[in-house]
Amino acid sequence: MEATESTRQLKVAREIQKDLAEIIRSKGMAHYDGAMVSVSGVKISPDLSVARVYVSIFPSSKAEKIMAQLEEEKRELRGELGRNVRQQLRIVPELTLFLDSSLDYVEHIEELLKK
């Protein structure tokens, strides 16, 4: 197994990130209780069967609730993604969702810098 991702993996990951971000954006902030949900990154397995999707949620106080909602909607999201990528991919990857807390980290650093 190679340590770096292949060009194909990177292309597929970028496409999935773009499509998922659009699917989530199209649902609107109201659907996610007024939270801003963005897909901050996607890593895909070498066989393209599993996509690790990193999601950032603002405000972070709603993160737990929104992550639970996204978990419940995972099949629906994968279905919509499948309709978008069926021309490019033979199989639609299984989605695994992770909370990207880098925004919290940035916020924390800014707070420290203000002090």
N, C-alpha and C positions, 0 to 999 in steps of 0.2 A: 504494500500500500504506500503510495507516495505521500509525502508531507504537504506538498503544495496542491492547490486545486487546479484541475485541468481547465483549459480555456472553455470547454463545453460546460463544465460545472459552473464557472463564473457567469457565463452567458445565461444559462438556465436560471441561476440564482437571481441575477439582475432582473430577468423577465418576470419571475415569480414575485419579486419584491414590488416591481412597478404595478403588476396586475392586482396583487392583494391590497396595495395601498389605495388603488383606484376603487376597488370593491368596497373597502372600509369607508373611504371618503364619500362614496355615493350614498351610503346609508345615512350619513349626516351625523353631526355631533349630538343631536337630540336622541338618536337611537342609543348612544352610549352615555346617557345621563349628562350631557353637556361637556363630557370630557373630550379632549383632543387625542385621538388615537393615531399613531403613525407607525409604519413598518420601518424600523431603523436598519434592518439588515436581514439577509437570508443566507444560510450556508446549506449546501446540498450534498448529500452523500455521493460517493463516487459512482454508484449505480443509478443515481437520480431518483431513488425510490422514497427518500425521506428528506424533507426540508425542515431545517431548524429556523423558525421565524422569530426574529427579535422585534418586540413591540414596545414602543415607549408611550406612556400615558401621562397626560398632563391635565389637571393637577394630580400629583402622585398619591394624594389622599384617596382617590377613587380607583387606584391601580388594582387592588385585590378584587373589587366588585367587577370591574371591567374585564379582567383576565378570566374570571369565572364565566362571564357572559360570552367571551370569545371562545372559551373551551366548549361551551354548549353549542355555539354556532359553527364549530369547526367543520362538521360535515357539509353544512350549507356553503361555507366559504370555499371548501375544497371543490364542491360541485360547480360553483360559479367560476372558480379558477380553471377547472377542467374545460368549461365552455370556452374560456379565453385562450387556453394554450393547446387545445386539441389538434391544431394544425402543426404545432412544433414538437409536441411530446407524445410518445406512445402511451405512457402511463402518467397519471397525475400523482405527484408525490404525496405521501402521507405528511400531514402538517404536525409539527411539534412546536408549541408556542412557549416562548420564554419572555419574561419581563426584562426589558433593557433599562437598567437603572442609571445609565450614564447621565441623563438629565438631572437626576437627583444629586449625582456626584458633582456636576458642574454647579448646581445651585448651592451645594454645601461649600465648595471652594470659594464661590462668590461671597457667601456669608462670612467665611473666614477672612477673606481679603478686606471686607468692609470693616472688620474689627481691627 
